[in-house]
Amino acid sequence: MDCLHDQHFAAMCRKLALVLRTLSRNPHAMLTLYHCKNARSFRALWALEEMGLPYRLHTLPFPPRHRHEGMHEINPLGTIPVLIDGDVRMTESVAIPHYLATKYGPTDLAVAPHEEGYAAYLNFLVMGEATLTFPQTIHLRYQVFARPGERRPEIARDYAEWFGSRLRNAEGMMGEEFVAAGRFTMADISVGYAIMLALSVGLEEFVPSSLRDRWSSLSARESWKRAIAAQESSA
């Protein structure tokens, strides 16, 4: 019990140190995240919770460019996520976690250039969006979000199968437990979200059982649970 108490105390000290470091580097502004429920911006929300950083969350209706007045003033692209950190404004869901880890670290959530897993870390960080999320968004565009007369099920199916093929091939490049560097990193958040999205939009058949098991482990993390709770309470 003493050992568990010591570990808990050490974890609390690390989180407090992160909060103090955040405030010391940006004393006049809290991190602010604009988010839509279960959208790409969940990566940024998960990363904030994983690091224990203080933040303000705005959960918007989807799509925000049509349903949130002034969205283009927040982000000219009209998309989420948007992370505001003082004068810094970021809009890419895989860049934000890496930014947080490298600016507000040190933390094992990023992999340093001198580490053996650095290249794999960067590769999977980008792959989670560019290779594994992009085809799902095309599927959603033509199967879910299009008006009934504009739906193209053949295109939607083609991109769903494309996603499944890329995911199966990517699995062979992943580490046994984590995607890179033998530990949980922001790259696991990036790839993990792509799996989360697939399981939530009806693409379960394209997710191998082994990756569903991997997802079960990722979604058991307390940071993921806190991120889910945060978006629910902010909606």
N, C-alpha and C positions, 0 to 999 in steps of 0.2 A: 504493500500500500504506500509506503514511504517513497518507493521508486516511482510509482504512478503519480504521486503528488508532486514530486520533483520534476517529472516530465511535463506535467500540466503547468507548473509554475514557470518552467523554462519557455514553454510555448507562449504563455501570456506575456512574458518579458520580451520575446521576439516581436510579437504583435505590437506591443507598446512602443518598442524602438522604431518600428516601421511608421507608426502614426506620428511620432515625434520627428522622424526624419522627413516625412511628407510635409509637415507643417513648417519645418525649418527651411525647406527648399522652396516652399510656396506659401508663405505666411498669410497672404491676403486673399486667397481663393481656395475653396474646396473643389476637389475633382467633381465634375458634373457629367453624367451620362444620360444621353437621350436614347431610348430603347423602345422596341416593340416586343411584345410577349413572344418568346420562343424564336425570335428572328436571329439573324446573324449577330446582332448586337449582344446576344446572350454570351458570346465568347468574352466580350469586354466585361460584362457583369460578373461572370464566373471568375475571371482573372482578378478583378477587384476584391472579390470575396476570398479567393485563394491567398491573396497577399495581405488581407486584413486592413486594407487602406480605407480611410474615411471618404465617403462620396455622397453626392446627392443624385437621386435617380428620378428621371421623368419617363414614365411609361406611356407611350403614345398609341393611338389607334392606328391600325395598319390599313392601307399604306399611308404613311404620314404626310407625303407630299400632297395628297388630296383631302386628308381628313384632319390635319392640324394646321390651323391658321398661323402663318408666319414661319412655316417650316423652311422655306427657301432662304429666309434670313438667318436661320440657325445653320443651315447647310445648303449652299447653292445647288448641290446635287439633288436635294430633296429626299435623301436616303438616311437610314440609320445603319450603324451607330454614329453618334457624334459624341466624342469625348472632349470636354473643355477643361484645360488645365492652365489657368491664368490666361496668358496670351496665346497659348497653344490650342489648336483645334484640329482634331484628327477624325477621319471618317472611314477608315479601313479596319475591318474586324479582326484581322490577324496582325496588323501593325500595332494596334493598341495594346494587346497583352505584352508584346515584346518591349514596347516603349515603357510600360509600367514596370516591368521586371528590371530593365536596365537603368531607368532613371531613379527608381525608388528602392533598388536593391542595396547591397548585394543579396541575391537570393538564388537558390538552386533551381528556380523556375525558368531561368535562362541558362543557356550553355555558352561558355566563353570560347573565344577563338582558339585558345591553346588546348582546349579539351578535345578528346578523341571523337566525341559525338557531335561536334559543332556543325559539320556539314549536314548530317542527317537531321539535326534539329531544325536548321533553316529550311531544309527541303520539305519536311513534314509540316512545318509552320505554314508554308505557302500552299502546299498540296491540299491541306484541309479545306481551303477555299477554292483555289483555282481549278483543282482537278475533281474534288469530291463534293463540293457544294454547288458549283456552277451548273452542272447538268441537272441537278435536282430543281434548281430555280426555273430552268426551261420547262421541265415536266410540269411544275406548278403553274407556270404561265399559261400553258395550253390545255391543262386538264382541270385546274381548280379556279384560277382567277379570271379566265376568259369568259366573256358572255356566252350563253348557250349556243348561239349561232356561229361563234368564232372559235369554238373549241376544235382542236386538232388531235384526236386521240392517237393517231399514228405517230405524230411528232413526239407527243408526250411519252409514249411507250418506247420510242427509239432512244430518247435521252435517259429514261429510267434504266434501260438495258446498258447504255453507255456507262452510267454511274456504277451499276453492278459490276461490270467488267473491270473498271478502274479500281474499284474497292477491293475486289478479289486479288488483283495483281499487286496492289499496294500492300496488302497484308503480308505478302512474302518479304517485303522490305522492312517490316517493323520489327522492333525488339520483342523479346518474349513477353514481357509484362508491360513495358512502356515503349512508345514509338522510337525514342532515341535516348542515348546517353545513360541508359539503365536506371532512369529515375523519372518521376512525374515532372513534366515541364509544360510550358505554354504550348508546345507542339501537340501535347496530348489534349489540351483544351481545343485546339484548332481542329484536329481530326475527330475528337470526341463529339464536337458539335455536329459535324457532318453525319455521324452515325445517329445522333439524337434526332436530327431533322428527318432522316430517312424513316426511322421508327415511328415518327409522329405524323407522317403524311401518307402512310399507306405503302411504303416501299420496303416493308419487312422482308419480302421474298428475296431481295437483292443483298441482304446483309447476312453473311455466313454466321452459323451458330457460334463459331469461335469468337467472332467480333461482337456478337451479342453478349457473350460472357465477359469480354473486355469492357463493354459498355456497362454491364452490371457493376463491375468494380469501380469504374469512373463515377457513375451516378450514386455510388454509396459514399462518396467523399462528402464531408460536412460542408465544404465550400460550395459544392453543387446544390446541396439541399438549401443552403442559405440564399443562394442566387434565385432559386425557384420561389422561395418564400418572399424574397424582396420584390420580385416582379409581380407577385400576386397582391401584395399589400400596397404596391404603388399604382396598380391598374385603376 
